[in-house]
């Protein structure tokens, strides 16, 4: 790994991947600007950081606050080498079950909140002519599940945004990576899920998936600390894959979906190609 310390700006550091990545970056000798919605959730990180971690209160859905906090972070450290978009939460419910308020609020955080951070971190990184934007996506963006329609759609929107962003900012020396974790033993299921009102018509699809999530809680195979170590190693090795799957489940899911899509293309290849002008 490179010996040059990096400065990280990380959202959603109260728990889960955000906290693990912050701790891994500090362990690697880097500096961290850790953000969360409550200052008390950042105090332990600041203590562990021993002068190399600064905690800032941030709600990513508030665009003006995002702009102010990122400007303050850049002044504190003089640079921001890595931005980790981690803050977000899930919504479990069939598309028909989810209320309009739940849908819009979920997109406000998972898509527009992420977009707020990207838009206001870019001027800092363009001025530096360097930087790495890392966004925590989800296995639901690889292929989605019944009951995760809204959440998966928000993450898929972030993935599409990141594909364009990568091409746009590459000439400015800025890298973009999407992290696609499988099931990891974080507090996501216990504390990071909103639930729609249940309808009996969806008990066998969205309801079944909700029960699966409840049963798998605490038994997920993924270790968030090991995942965080890999992300920090990736940064220190100056690597920047567009997509970084985490865990055997996510790796297999990507391969399975690629094969399924190829089979569909093979089935429809000739007739689909014949729709061009002749």
C-alpha positions as CSV (number, residue, x, y, z in Angstrom):
1,X,0.0,0.0,0.0
2,X,1.1,3.6,-0.6
3,X,2.7,5.3,2.4
4,X,1.1,8.7,1.5
5,X,-1.8,9.5,3.9
6,X,-5.1,10.2,2.3
7,X,-7.9,12.3,3.6
8,X,-11.4,10.7,3.5
9,X,-14.8,12.3,3.7
10,X,-17.3,9.6,4.7
11,X,-21.1,9.9,5.1
12,X,-23.2,7.7,7.4
13,X,-20.5,6.9,10.0
14,X,-22.8,6.1,12.9
15,X,-22.6,2.4,12.2
16,X,-22.2,-0.3,9.4
17,X,-19.9,0.2,6.4
18,X,-19.4,3.9,7.1
19,X,-18.0,3.3,10.6
20,X,-15.9,0.3,9.5
21,X,-14.4,2.2,6.5
22,X,-13.6,5.2,8.8
23,X,-11.9,2.9,11.3
24,X,-9.9,1.1,8.5
25,X,-8.7,4.3,7.0
26,X,-7.6,5.6,10.4
27,X,-5.8,2.2,11.0
28,X,-4.0,2.7,7.7
29,X,-2.7,6.1,8.9
30,X,-5.1,8.3,7.0
31,X,-7.2,11.3,8.0
32,X,-10.9,11.1,8.2
33,X,-13.8,13.6,8.1
34,X,-16.6,11.4,9.5
35,X,-20.2,12.6,9.2
36,X,-23.5,11.4,10.7
37,X,-26.8,13.0,11.6
38,X,-25.9,13.1,15.4
39,X,-22.6,14.3,16.9
40,X,-22.7,11.7,19.7
41,X,-22.4,9.0,17.1
42,X,-19.0,10.4,16.0
43,X,-17.4,10.9,19.4
44,X,-15.9,7.4,19.7
45,X,-14.4,7.7,16.2
46,X,-12.8,11.1,17.0
47,X,-11.3,9.5,20.2
48,X,-10.0,6.5,18.2
49,X,-8.6,8.9,15.6
50,X,-6.4,10.7,18.1
51,X,-6.4,13.9,16.1
52,X,-6.7,12.4,12.7
53,X,-10.5,12.2,12.8
54,X,-12.9,15.2,12.7
55,X,-16.6,14.5,13.2
56,X,-19.2,16.8,11.5
57,X,-23.0,16.6,11.7
58,X,-24.5,16.1,8.3
59,X,-28.0,15.3,6.8
60,X,-27.2,14.5,3.2
61,X,-30.8,15.3,2.1
62,X,-30.2,19.0,3.0
63,X,-28.3,20.4,0.0
64,X,-27.3,23.6,1.7
65,X,-25.9,21.8,4.7
66,X,-24.0,19.4,2.4
67,X,-22.4,22.3,0.6
68,X,-21.4,24.0,3.9
69,X,-20.1,20.9,5.5
70,X,-18.0,19.9,2.5
71,X,-16.5,23.4,2.3
72,X,-15.7,23.2,6.0
73,X,-14.1,19.8,5.6
74,X,-11.9,21.0,2.7
75,X,-10.8,24.0,4.9
76,X,-10.0,21.7,7.9
77,X,-7.8,19.3,5.8
78,X,-6.7,21.3,2.8
79,X,-7.8,18.5,0.5
80,X,-10.3,15.6,0.2
81,X,-8.7,12.6,-1.5
82,X,-11.6,10.1,-1.1
83,X,-15.3,10.6,-0.8
84,X,-17.4,7.7,0.4
85,X,-21.1,7.9,-0.2
86,X,-22.4,5.5,2.4
87,X,-25.4,7.1,4.1
88,X,-28.7,5.6,3.2
89,X,-31.5,3.2,4.3
90,X,-33.7,0.5,2.9
91,X,-37.4,0.3,2.3
92,X,-39.1,-3.1,2.4
93,X,-42.5,-3.4,0.7
94,X,-44.1,-4.3,-2.6
95,X,-44.4,-1.4,-5.0
96,X,-48.1,-1.2,-4.4
97,X,-47.6,-1.4,-0.6
98,X,-45.2,1.6,-0.3
99,X,-46.8,5.0,0.3
100,X,-45.9,8.0,-1.9
101,X,-44.2,9.6,1.1
102,X,-42.1,6.5,1.8
103,X,-41.0,6.3,-1.9
104,X,-40.1,9.9,-2.2
105,X,-38.3,10.0,1.2
106,X,-36.3,6.9,0.2
107,X,-35.2,8.5,-3.1
108,X,-34.4,11.8,-1.3
109,X,-31.8,10.0,0.8
110,X,-30.5,7.2,-1.4
111,X,-30.4,9.1,-4.7
112,X,-30.7,12.8,-4.2
113,X,-28.7,12.8,-1.0
114,X,-25.9,10.9,-2.7
115,X,-26.2,13.3,-5.6
116,X,-25.9,16.3,-3.3
117,X,-22.6,15.0,-1.9
118,X,-21.3,14.3,-5.4
119,X,-22.2,17.7,-6.8
120,X,-20.5,19.6,-3.9
121,X,-17.4,17.4,-3.6
122,X,-16.6,17.8,-7.3
123,X,-15.4,21.4,-7.2
124,X,-13.0,20.5,-4.5
125,X,-11.6,17.5,-6.4
126,X,-11.5,19.3,-9.8
127,X,-9.4,22.0,-8.2
128,X,-7.0,19.4,-6.8
129,X,-7.1,17.5,-10.2
130,X,-7.5,14.3,-8.2
131,X,-9.9,12.4,-6.0
132,X,-11.8,9.1,-5.7
133,X,-15.6,9.0,-5.3
134,X,-16.8,5.7,-3.8
135,X,-20.5,5.0,-3.5
136,X,-21.9,2.1,-1.6
137,X,-24.6,0.5,-3.8
138,X,-26.4,-2.8,-3.1
139,X,-26.9,-6.3,-4.4
140,X,-30.4,-5.1,-5.3
141,X,-28.8,-3.0,-8.1
142,X,-27.3,-6.2,-9.6
143,X,-30.8,-7.7,-9.8
144,X,-33.7,-6.9,-7.6
145,X,-36.0,-8.8,-5.2
146,X,-39.7,-8.7,-4.6
147,X,-40.2,-6.1,-1.8
148,X,-37.1,-4.1,-2.6
149,X,-38.5,-2.3,-5.7
150,X,-38.1,1.2,-4.5
151,X,-34.9,0.8,-2.7
152,X,-33.3,-1.1,-5.6
153,X,-34.6,1.5,-8.0
154,X,-32.8,4.2,-6.1
155,X,-29.6,2.3,-6.0
156,X,-29.9,1.5,-9.7
157,X,-30.3,5.2,-10.4
158,X,-27.1,5.9,-8.5
159,X,-25.3,3.2,-10.5
160,X,-26.4,4.7,-13.8
161,X,-25.5,8.2,-12.6
162,X,-22.0,6.9,-11.6
163,X,-21.4,5.4,-15.0
164,X,-21.9,8.8,-16.6
165,X,-20.0,10.5,-13.8
166,X,-17.0,8.3,-14.3
167,X,-16.7,9.3,-18.0
168,X,-17.3,13.0,-17.2
169,X,-14.7,13.4,-14.5
170,X,-11.9,11.1,-15.7
171,X,-10.2,14.0,-17.6
172,X,-10.0,15.9,-14.3
173,X,-8.1,13.1,-12.6
174,X,-11.1,11.9,-10.6
175,X,-12.0,8.2,-10.1
176,X,-15.4,6.7,-9.5
177,X,-16.2,3.3,-8.0
178,X,-19.4,1.6,-7.0
179,X,-19.3,-0.9,-4.2
180,X,-21.8,-3.7,-4.4
181,X,-22.0,-5.6,-1.1
182,X,-23.9,-8.8,-0.6
183,X,-25.3,-9.7,2.8
184,X,-23.1,-8.3,5.5
185,X,-23.4,-8.4,9.2
186,X,-24.2,-4.7,9.8
187,X,-27.2,-3.1,11.4
188,X,-28.9,-2.5,8.1
189,X,-31.7,-5.0,8.6
190,X,-32.2,-4.3,12.3
191,X,-32.0,-0.5,12.1
192,X,-31.7,0.6,8.5
193,X,-35.1,-0.6,7.1
194,X,-38.3,1.2,6.7
195,X,-41.4,-1.1,6.3
196,X,-44.5,-0.4,4.2
197,X,-47.9,-1.4,5.4
198,X,-48.5,-5.1,4.5
199,X,-51.2,-6.2,2.0
200,X,-52.2,-9.9,2.1
201,X,-52.0,-10.1,-1.7
202,X,-48.2,-9.8,-1.5
203,X,-47.6,-12.2,1.4
204,X,-46.0,-14.8,-0.9
205,X,-43.6,-12.4,-2.6
206,X,-42.6,-9.2,-0.8
207,X,-43.8,-10.6,2.5
208,X,-41.7,-13.8,2.0
209,X,-38.6,-11.7,1.3
210,X,-39.2,-9.6,4.4
211,X,-39.4,-12.7,6.5
212,X,-36.2,-14.0,4.9
213,X,-34.4,-10.7,5.9
214,X,-35.6,-11.0,9.4
215,X,-34.4,-14.6,9.7
216,X,-31.0,-13.9,8.2
217,X,-30.2,-11.0,10.6
218,X,-27.1,-11.7,12.5
219,X,-26.2,-14.6,10.3
220,X,-25.0,-12.8,7.2
221,X,-21.7,-14.2,5.9
222,X,-20.1,-10.8,5.1
223,X,-17.6,-9.2,7.6
224,X,-17.9,-5.4,7.3
225,X,-14.4,-4.8,8.7
226,X,-12.8,-7.1,6.1
227,X,-14.8,-5.3,3.4
228,X,-13.6,-1.9,4.7
229,X,-10.0,-3.2,4.7
230,X,-10.3,-4.1,1.0
231,X,-11.8,-0.7,0.1
232,X,-8.9,1.1,1.9
233,X,-6.4,-1.2,0.1
234,X,-8.0,-0.4,-3.2
235,X,-7.6,3.3,-2.6
236,X,-4.0,3.0,-1.4
237,X,-3.1,0.8,-4.5
238,X,-4.6,3.6,-6.7
239,X,-7.1,1.1,-8.2
240,X,-10.6,2.2,-9.3
241,X,-12.8,-0.5,-10.7
242,X,-16.2,0.8,-11.8
243,X,-17.8,-1.9,-9.7
244,X,-16.4,-3.7,-6.7
245,X,-18.5,-6.6,-5.5
246,X,-18.1,-7.6,-1.9
247,X,-18.6,-11.2,-0.7
248,X,-19.1,-14.5,-2.5
249,X,-22.8,-13.9,-2.8
250,X,-22.4,-10.6,-4.8
251,X,-19.6,-12.1,-7.0
252,X,-21.8,-15.1,-7.9
253,X,-24.9,-12.9,-8.5
254,X,-23.0,-10.8,-11.0
255,X,-21.8,-13.9,-12.9
256,X,-25.3,-15.4,-12.8
257,X,-27.0,-12.2,-14.1
258,X,-24.4,-11.8,-16.9
259,X,-25.1,-15.4,-18.0
260,X,-28.8,-14.9,-17.9
261,X,-28.6,-11.7,-20.0
262,X,-26.4,-13.4,-22.5
263,X,-29.0,-16.2,-22.8
264,X,-31.8,-13.7,-23.4
265,X,-29.7,-11.9,-26.1
266,X,-29.0,-15.2,-27.8
267,X,-32.7,-16.1,-27.9
268,X,-33.8,-12.7,-29.4
269,X,-30.6,-11.8,-31.3
270,X,-31.8,-12.2,-34.9
271,X,-35.3,-10.7,-34.5
272,X,-34.1,-7.9,-32.3
273,X,-31.4,-7.0,-34.8
274,X,-34.0,-7.1,-37.7
275,X,-35.8,-4.0,-36.2
276,X,-33.2,-1.7,-37.7
277,X,-33.9,0.0,-41.0
278,X,-33.1,-2.1,-44.1
